[in-house]
Structure formats: structure tokens, C-alpha cells
Amino acid sequence: MDPVGQDVNLNSPNKGLPVEHSSSLADFPVEGAQRGLGNPLSPGLTEEEAEALQNELAKVEEEISTLRQVLSAKERHAAELKRKLGLSPLNEFKQNLTKSWQDVQTSNVYVSASATLDDITHSEAYKKTQETLSQAGQKTTAALTTMSSAISRKLGDMRNSATFKSFEDKVGNLKYKVVGPQGDESPANSTTPTQENPPF
């Protein structure tokens, strides 16, 4: 059986049969180097034109391969030179970043934007807005201070009220009953907490 004409369909009943003679890889065309068997010619091309195009394609692919090898060698040489100069990728990144920032700062867009912002900050509307915000901040701070004082005063009044004192005495008595006298107190000194002797 001729291996070129052999049925390669995976669903074929003949699959898995031993090949009568081995074929080398040289018997098969390299991808892109020759026109494959069974590929029809492009419309308007003769056999000679197709063969000439195939030869040209092979040459171009060979040139691409050579250029890749040259580029790889140049990249290795550049990396070696950078290593000898002490240029690490981090240093190179910093230099690129610095150069990019300098380029941005000297660009027309950045310069015109800076001038526009400068004009805005010196405008009357900006100054009035800034003054208004400053006054609003001062008024807010004063209001919060007043509110904080009022809350502190109310909490002090509430703590001094009879209801709170009564509640405090009840909590103290409950603590005394649950915990008992403290370890550092002698039995003679341990008394039930009262209003004069608060538990806290």
C-alpha cells in the first residue's frame, strides 16, 4: 500500500493496519515551502507562476528566520552591554519614567492646562468660592463645638439626676450580690455601695 495514497480517515476500517514501508519526513512538503498536493492553483496562475511564487515564499521565510536570529543576537549583545554598564531593568524603567514625565511637562497640552489652572486660581470667582468654603468650615466647626458642649452638659446633668443615681445604686448592689466583697477588702470594710460610696 502506498503511504501517500493511504486512507487517513480516522473512521476508516483500514486504520491501524501496519504500513508496508516507512517513509521519512523528507517525503512530505514543508509547510509554506511547496504547494501541497491537492491544493488547487489560485485562479489566473499557471504552474510556472505558482512555482516561482513558492520559491519566492521560501526565500522570504528563510530571510525572516535569519533576521530573527540576528535580532536575537543583537538583543543578547544589548543585554550584555547594559549589564556591564550596571543598568538594571528597574533603573531603565526609572529613566524612562523620568523622561516621560519631562516630555509631559514640556508638552503644549500640559503647558496650556497649567496656564488655565493658574488663571482659574487667580480669578475672582475662585477667590470668592474659597472664602465662602472657609467661612462655611469655620461655622461648621463652631456648630460642632457648641453641639458637643451641649451634649456633654446634658450627659453631666443626666448623671447627676436622681434617676441615674438610683440606677447606679441598684447596679452597684447587684454587682455586690453577684461578685461579693473584693479580695483586697476586709470583711469589716466591705459594705454595700451607697450613694456616698459609688461602685465605679
C-alpha positions in Angstrom: 0.0 0.0 0.0 1.4 3.4 -1.0 1.6 5.6 2.2 0.9 8.8 0.2 -2.3 7.3 -1.2 -3.2 5.7 2.1 -6.6 6.5 3.6 -6.0 8.7 6.7 -9.6 8.9 7.7 -9.8 8.0 11.4 -13.2 6.4 10.9 -11.8 4.1 8.1 -12.0 0.4 8.6 -8.3 0.2 7.4 -6.9 2.3 10.2 -4.3 0.7 12.4 -3.1 -1.6 9.7 0.7 -1.9 9.5 2.5 0.3 7.0 4.3 -1.8 4.4 7.3 0.6 4.1 8.4 3.5 6.2 8.6 7.0 4.8 10.9 9.7 6.0 9.9 13.3 6.8 11.7 14.4 3.8 9.0 12.8 1.6 6.4 15.4 2.9 6.4 19.0 1.9 7.4 21.6 4.4 4.6 23.9 5.4 4.6 27.0 3.1 7.7 25.9 1.2 5.9 23.9 -1.5 2.4 23.8 -2.9 0.7 20.9 -1.1 -0.9 18.0 -3.0 -4.5 18.6 -3.7 -4.3 22.4 -3.3 -5.8 23.9 -6.4 -3.9 26.7 -8.1 -5.2 30.2 -7.5 -7.3 31.5 -10.4 -5.2 33.1 -13.1 -1.9 31.4 -12.0 -0.1 29.0 -14.2 2.1 26.1 -12.8 5.3 28.1 -13.5 4.0 31.3 -11.8 2.8 29.2 -8.7 6.3 27.6 -8.6 8.0 31.0 -8.8 5.8 32.3 -6.0 6.6 29.2 -3.9 10.3 29.8 -4.4 10.0 33.4 -3.5 8.0 32.5 -0.4 10.7 30.0 0.7 13.3 32.7 0.3 11.3 35.3 2.3 10.7 32.8 5.1 14.4 32.0 5.1 15.2 35.7 5.4 12.7 36.1 8.2 14.4 33.2 10.1 17.8 34.8 9.5 16.5 38.2 10.7 15.1 36.6 13.8 18.4 35.1 14.6 20.2 38.4 14.0 17.7 40.2 16.2 18.1 37.6 19.0 21.9 38.0 18.8 21.6 41.8 18.9 19.2 41.7 21.9 21.7 39.4 23.8 24.5 41.8 23.0 22.5 44.8 24.2 21.6 43.0 27.4 25.3 42.2 28.0 26.2 45.9 27.4 23.5 47.0 29.8 24.8 44.5 32.4 28.4 45.9 32.0 27.1 49.4 32.4 25.1 48.5 35.5 21.8 49.3 34.0 19.1 47.1 35.7 15.6 46.9 34.3 14.5 48.9 37.4 17.0 51.7 36.6 15.9 51.7 33.0 12.3 51.9 34.0 13.0 54.9 36.3 14.9 56.6 33.5 12.1 56.0 31.1 9.5 57.3 33.6 11.6 60.4 34.3 12.0 61.1 30.6 8.3 60.6 30.0 7.3 63.0 32.8 9.7 65.6 31.4 8.1 65.1 28.0 4.7 65.6 29.5 5.7 68.8 31.4 7.1 70.3 28.2 4.2 69.3 26.0 1.8 72.0 24.7 -1.2 70.5 26.4 0.4 70.4 29.8 1.7 74.0 29.5 -1.7 75.3 28.4 -3.5 73.3 31.1 -1.1 74.8 33.7 -1.7 78.3 32.4 -5.5 77.7 32.6 -5.3 76.4 36.1 -3.2 79.4 37.1 -5.8 81.7 35.6 -8.6 80.0 37.5 -6.8 80.2 40.8 -6.2 83.9 40.4 -9.8 84.6 39.3 -12.3 86.5 41.5 -14.8 83.6 41.3 -12.2 81.1 42.7 -11.3 83.5 45.5 -14.9 84.1 46.5 -15.6 80.4 46.4 -12.5 79.7 48.6 -13.6 82.4 51.1 -17.1 81.0 51.2 -15.9 77.5 51.8 -13.5 78.8 54.5 -16.3 80.6 56.3 -18.6 77.5 56.0 -15.9 75.4 57.5 -15.4 77.8 60.4 -19.2 77.9 61.0 -19.4 74.1 60.9 -16.6 73.8 63.4 -18.3 76.3 65.7 -21.6 74.5 65.4 -20.0 71.1 66.2 -18.2 72.6 69.2 -21.4 74.0 70.5 -23.3 70.8 69.9 -20.5 68.8 71.7 -20.6 71.1 74.7 -24.4 70.8 74.9 -24.3 67.0 74.7 -21.6 66.9 77.4 -23.7 69.2 79.6 -26.8 67.1 79.1 -24.9 63.9 79.9 -23.5 65.6 83.1 -27.0 66.7 84.1 -28.3 63.2 83.4 -25.6 61.6 85.5 -26.4 63.9 88.4 -30.1 63.3 88.2 -31.9 61.2 90.9 -33.0 58.6 88.4 -29.4 57.9 87.2 -28.1 57.8 90.9 -30.9 55.4 91.8 -30.0 53.2 88.8 -26.3 53.4 89.7 -27.0 52.3 93.3 -29.1 49.3 92.0 -26.3 48.2 89.6 -23.8 48.6 92.5 -25.9 46.5 94.8 -26.4 43.8 92.1 -22.6 43.7 91.5 -22.0 43.3 95.2 -24.5 40.5 95.5 -23.1 38.7 92.4 -19.4 39.2 92.9 -19.3 39.6 96.6 -16.7 41.6 98.5 -13.5 42.4 96.7 -10.3 40.3 97.6 -8.4 43.3 98.9 -11.3 44.5 101.2 -11.5 43.2 104.7 -15.0 41.9 105.9 -15.2 44.9 108.3 -14.7 47.4 105.5 -16.9 45.7 102.9 -20.2 47.4 102.9 -23.0 47.7 100.4 -22.2 50.5 97.9 -24.2 53.6 98.6 -24.5 57.0 97.0 -21.6 58.2 99.1 -19.5 55.1 98.2 -20.2 54.6 94.4 -19.2 51.2 92.8 -17.5 52.6 89.8 
